[in-house]
Amino acid sequence: MIKVISVENLSQLVKRHTLKQFLLDLMATVKSDFVRWQEFDKIPRPAFHVPDGVIELMPTADKELFAYKYVNGHPKNPLENKQTIIATGQLSKVSDGHPLLISEMTVLTGLRTAATSALATDFLAREDAKTLALIGTGAQSDFQALATSLVRDIKTIRYHDIDPKAMERFYKNMSVYDFELVPCSSNEEAVKGADIITVCTACKAHAKVIENAWVKEGVHINGLGGDCPGKTELEHSILPRAKVVVEFFEQSFIEGEIQTLTEEEAQKIVYAELWQVLNGDKKGRVSDEEITIFDSVGFALEDFSALKLTYELSQKYDIGTGLNMIPTLSDPKDLFSVLNHANPKDPALAIQSKEEAL
C-alpha cells in the first residue's frame, strides 16, 4: 500500500503538528540533507517550455530514497481564476523502486520554499534585522513572512504588489499575527528601510523589480521569482555588489538571477552554493555592511526533504490514505493475472479475431 496525502490530509497534518513546528522541522530537515550534499544524485531539472508557461520535473536521490516533483508555472493562470503553480510529488525506496508516498505538493512547495529561504536568511541576514520587505504578495508571501519571523525578530512587514486584491488578501491573512503591516504604493517605497527584502513575482521577463539604487549596505535579499530562463527580478548591477549564494550552480546559471551573466562572470560572482554555507565550508554574513543575496530557483533536494518529513509525520499521526497502486502477484511475472484472475473465460477480456472484427 502507498500512502497518499491529499490537500486535506496535509492541512490536517500541519495543524496536528502545528505550523510553527512543521516549518522548524522542515528547516532542520532541509539543512541536514543539504549538509550531506555529496550523497545525492543531482541534475538541473528538465523543463518543458510551453505557451504561457513551463512544466518541470524535479528528481533527486540518495542511497535510500528517490523523490521527484511535478510542477508547473503559468503566470497568466490567475486571469482564469487558476493557481500559477501547482505540484504533486512522489517518494520511493531506492532498494526496490517501490513508492512509499504520493503527495500534493502545491501547499508543500510553499512551505518548503519558505523554509529554505528562511534557512538561508538565518545565515545571511544581519542578526538585528527587524523589517521585512515583501515584493509580490501572491501565494508564496504568507509562508515567507511567517518562516522569516522564525529566524529573525520581524516587527514590521512592508509590502507591495501590482494587484491591490493580492495586497488585501495578504493583509487579511497576516493581520492576526503580531506584525506591523505597512502597505506600500511601489516597490521602491516597500524596500525603504528594510533589513531583508524577499522578492517573489510571477512576470516572465528580465524585470527590474529591485533597482540597484534602492539597495543599501547591510541588506539581505531573497530572490525567489527568477526561476526559469528569461525571468529575473534584480537589476544586473546589484549582483557585483553582493555576496551571492545559490542552491545548485548548474541549475541557477540556467534559471536564476545569474543567468544574465556569462559563465565566467557567474563563477566569479557566486560566493557559494547553499550547502557550503550550511556545513561551514564557507562563512555566511561576516559584517553588518555587506549585501547578501540568496539567488533561489528551488531545487529538487528541498522537495526530497519535504516529502521525507511529510511521510514521517503521516506515519506518526496515521494521516493519509493507503491505496493499492502496485499489483500484488503470487508470480511476479504474471502481470496479466491482475485482469484475468477472477474468470479466465470472462468475455469482457476477449480479443476479437480478425474474422470477428470483419
C-alpha positions, -999 to 999 in steps of 0.1 A, spaced: 0 0 0 12 35 -9 4 64 15 -15 91 -4 -15 126 11 -43 149 -3 -46 186 2 -70 179 31 -46 154 46 -17 178 45 -38 205 62 -47 181 89 -11 170 93 2 206 96 -25 215 121 -18 184 142 20 191 142 14 229 143 25 252 115 54 266 136 68 232 144 63 219 108 83 249 94 110 244 121 113 207 114 113 213 77 141 238 80 161 213 101 154 185 75 165 207 46 196 217 64 206 181 73 200 170 37 220 199 22 249 192 46 252 157 30 251 172 -5 277 149 -19 254 118 -12 228 129 -37 225 124 -74 217 158 -89 207 172 -122 192 206 -133 155 200 -136 141 190 -170 119 218 -182 93 219 -210 86 255 -221 51 256 -233 29 286 -245 24 309 -215 44 287 -190 67 259 -181 62 223 -169 91 208 -149 102 176 -132 125 178 -102 142 145 -93 170 136 -69 180 105 -48 204 94 -21 213 57 -14 179 50 3 152 73 -12 143 87 -46 120 117 -49 106 138 -77 81 167 -80 59 176 -110 54 213 -111 42 240 -135 45 278 -137 18 296 -157 18 333 -148 -15 340 -167 -35 314 -148 -49 338 -122 -67 356 -150 -87 324 -153 -90 320 -115 -64 292 -116 -32 290 -95 0 300 -111 19 270 -96 6 235 -88 26 204 -79 25 168 -69 53 146 -57 64 110 -50 88 94 -26 102 59 -33 126 33 -20 159 30 -39 163 -6 -29 133 -19 -49 119 11 -66 85 8 -48 68 41 -39 62 50 -3 43 82 -8 23 102 -33 16 137 -21 0 170 -30 29 195 -33 13 228 -41 9 238 -5 40 217 4 61 237 -22 50 269 -5 62 255 29 95 241 16 103 273 -3 97 294 28 117 270 50 147 271 26 147 308 22 144 313 60 173 289 65 194 309 41 182 341 57 194 328 91 229 325 78 230 356 56 209 384 72 220 407 100 212 394 135 194 426 143 171 425 112 136 436 121 120 449 89 110 426 61 100 439 27 79 416 5 77 424 -32 48 403 -45 20 393 -22 9 362 -41 5 327 -29 41 324 -15 41 356 5 23 344 36 46 314 40 77 337 35 66 362 62 59 335 88 91 315 81 113 346 82 99 355 116 111 322 129 148 332 123 147 369 129 126 391 152 105 406 125 85 436 138 75 453 105 65 440 71 64 465 42 48 451 11 37 458 -24 21 440 -53 8 453 -87 -25 436 -78 -44 455 -50 -65 425 -43 -34 404 -36 -23 431 -11 -57 430 6 -56 392 8 -21 393 24 -32 419 50 -63 397 58 -42 366 64 -13 383 83 -34 407 104 -39 380 130 -2 379 137 19 403 157 34 423 128 32 460 119 18 457 83 27 486 60 11 485 25 32 505 1 24 521 -33 56 510 -50 85 485 -48 108 514 -40 87 525 -11 84 490 2 122 484 4 129 517 20 144 509 54 141 472 50 167 448 65 155 418 45 140 420 10 121 390 -3 111 392 -40 87 367 -55 68 379 -86 54 360 -115 62 381 -145 82 361 -170 107 388 -181 141 403 -173 124 428 -150 140 454 -127 117 447 -98 145 458 -74 168 486 -87 204 490 -77 199 525 -63 174 512 -37 198 486 -22 217 499 8 245 483 27 236 456 52 205 443 33 198 407 27 178 398 -5 159 366 -11 154 365 -49 128 338 -54 109 348 -86 137 343 -110 131 306 -116 133 299 -153 152 312 -184 142 347 -193 129 355 -158 148 377 -134 139 404 -108 171 422 -98 188 449 -117 220 434 -131 243 458 -113 232 447 -79 250 413 -82 286 425 -83 280 444 -50 268 414 -32 278 380 -16 257 357 -38 246 322 -27 228 298 -50 214 263 -45 230 244 -74 252 264 -98 244 243 -128 206 250 -124 209 285 -112 230 295 -142 202 285 -164 173 299 -144 184 322 -116 195 359 -114 229 349 -126 215 338 -159 222 373 -172 259 368 -168 285 348 -188 295 316 -171 329 331 -163 313 362 -147 288 340 -128 316 317 -114 334 348 -101 302 364 -86 288 334 -69 303 331 -35 289 297 -26 263 270 -30 240 269 -1 253 235 12 288 251 16 274 278 39 252 254 59 280 229 66 305 257 75 329 253 45 322 290 37 310 317 61 277 334 57 274 371 67 307 383 82 298 420 86 268 443 91 278 463 60 278 436 33 250 429 9 239 393 7 217 376 -19 201 342 -19 195 336 -56 170 308 -52 153 289 -80 141 260 -60 160 227 -61 148 191 -60 166 184 -27 142 207 -10 113 187 -23 131 155 -12 133 169 23 96 180 23 84 146 11 105 127 36 93 148 65 57 146 53 59 108 51 74 105 86 47 127 101 20 109 82 31 77 97 34 92 132 -1 107 131 -17 80 109 -28 106 84 -34 98 48 -50 71 27 -34 38 18 -41 29 -18 -32 -3 -37 -12 13 -66 10 -17 -72 -3 -52 -82 1 -80 -56 12 -111 -76 18 -146 -65 40 -149 -96 58 -115 -101 60 -123 -139 23 -129 -142 10 -93 -146 -19 -104 -168 -34 -123 -138 -45 -89 -124 -70 -87 -152 -76 -124 -157 -76 -139 -122 -114 -138 -115 -126 -157 -145 -101 -167 -173 -131 -170 -197 -146 -137 -189 -160 -124 -223 -151 -88 -213 -114 -98 -217 -119 -114 -251 -100 -100 -281 -118 -102 -314 -103 -123 -341 -97 -107 -375 -127 -126 -388 -149 -114 -360 -137 -78 -365 -148 -80 -401 
